[in-house]
Amino acid sequence: QVQLVESGGGLVQAGGSLRLSCAGSGSIFGLNAMGWYRQVPGKQRELVATITAGGLTNYADSVKGRFTISMDNAKNGMYLQMNSLKPEDPAVYYCAAFSIVRPGGYWGQGTKVTVSS
């Protein structure tokens, strides 16, 4: 059974950096892409960044130039380097993995990011 576990969230000052990690246990057959999403209370979960199995990346406009997504195929791992954090970035960040057998994705439980101004 595939499980994704996020880590690396916490409290940081505006302008600071955090690196989120997503560790996957179990093999993901037919992995297409992985991604980071975030959600604040009362709002829908939104895409932050995605990366395909081939390494192609896509970012939300709000994080372009500040966040970098990367993937470790061998470890079923994924990372999100977040620099220049802004007061609008706080949220619970979720990692997800999408495969041909589970298009809706496998999801982690989330890690909370808080930014102090």
C-alpha positions in Angstrom: 0.0 0.0 0.0 1.3 3.4 -1.0 1.7 6.0 1.7 3.0 9.5 1.4 4.4 11.4 4.3 5.2 15.1 4.3 7.7 16.8 6.5 9.6 20.0 6.8 6.8 22.4 7.6 7.0 24.9 10.4 7.2 28.5 11.3 9.4 30.9 9.4 9.7 34.6 9.0 8.6 36.3 5.9 11.5 36.2 3.4 12.8 33.0 4.9 13.0 29.5 3.4 11.7 26.1 4.1 12.3 22.8 2.4 9.4 20.3 2.4 9.9 16.7 1.8 7.5 14.0 0.7 8.6 10.4 1.3 6.7 7.6 -0.4 6.5 4.0 0.9 5.6 1.2 -1.4 6.0 1.2 -5.1 3.9 3.3 -7.3 3.1 1.5 -10.6 2.9 3.7 -13.6 3.9 6.9 -11.8 3.0 9.9 -14.1 3.7 12.9 -11.9 3.9 14.2 -8.4 2.9 17.5 -7.0 2.5 19.8 -4.1 -0.8 21.4 -3.2 -1.8 23.7 -0.4 -5.0 24.6 1.4 -6.0 27.2 3.8 -9.2 27.0 5.9 -12.3 27.9 4.0 -10.6 27.7 0.6 -10.2 25.0 -2.0 -7.0 23.1 -2.2 -4.8 24.7 -4.9 -1.9 23.6 -7.0 1.5 24.8 -6.0 3.8 22.8 -8.3 3.9 19.6 -10.2 6.7 17.5 -11.7 6.3 14.7 -14.2 8.2 11.4 -14.1 10.3 12.8 -16.9 11.2 15.9 -14.9 8.9 18.5 -16.5 7.8 21.1 -13.9 4.8 23.4 -13.6 4.3 26.1 -11.0 1.4 28.3 -9.9 2.1 31.9 -10.9 2.1 32.9 -7.3 5.2 30.8 -6.5 7.2 31.0 -9.8 10.7 32.1 -9.2 10.5 31.4 -5.4 9.7 27.7 -5.2 11.5 24.7 -6.7 10.0 21.2 -7.0 12.3 18.2 -7.4 11.8 14.5 -7.4 14.0 11.5 -6.4 12.6 8.7 -8.6 14.7 6.0 -6.8 13.2 6.9 -3.4 9.7 7.8 -4.4 10.6 11.1 -2.9 9.8 14.7 -3.7 10.9 18.0 -2.4 9.7 21.6 -2.4 12.3 24.3 -1.8 10.5 27.4 -0.8 12.4 30.7 -0.7 11.3 34.2 -0.1 8.2 33.1 1.7 5.4 35.6 1.8 2.6 36.2 4.3 0.2 34.7 1.7 2.1 31.4 1.6 0.9 29.9 4.9 -1.2 26.8 4.4 -1.2 23.1 4.9 0.9 21.7 2.1 0.1 18.3 0.7 2.1 16.0 -1.6 0.4 13.8 -4.1 1.4 11.2 -6.6 -0.5 10.4 -9.7 -0.3 7.1 -11.6 -2.1 5.3 -14.4 -3.8 3.0 -11.9 -4.8 5.8 -9.6 -5.5 9.0 -11.5 -7.0 10.7 -8.5 -3.7 10.4 -6.8 -2.2 9.2 -3.6 -2.2 12.0 -1.0 -0.3 12.6 2.2 -1.7 14.0 5.4 -0.1 17.4 5.0 2.5 19.6 6.7 1.7 23.0 8.0 3.6 26.1 7.0 3.3 29.3 8.9 4.9 32.6 7.9 5.3 35.4 10.4 5.5 39.0 9.1 
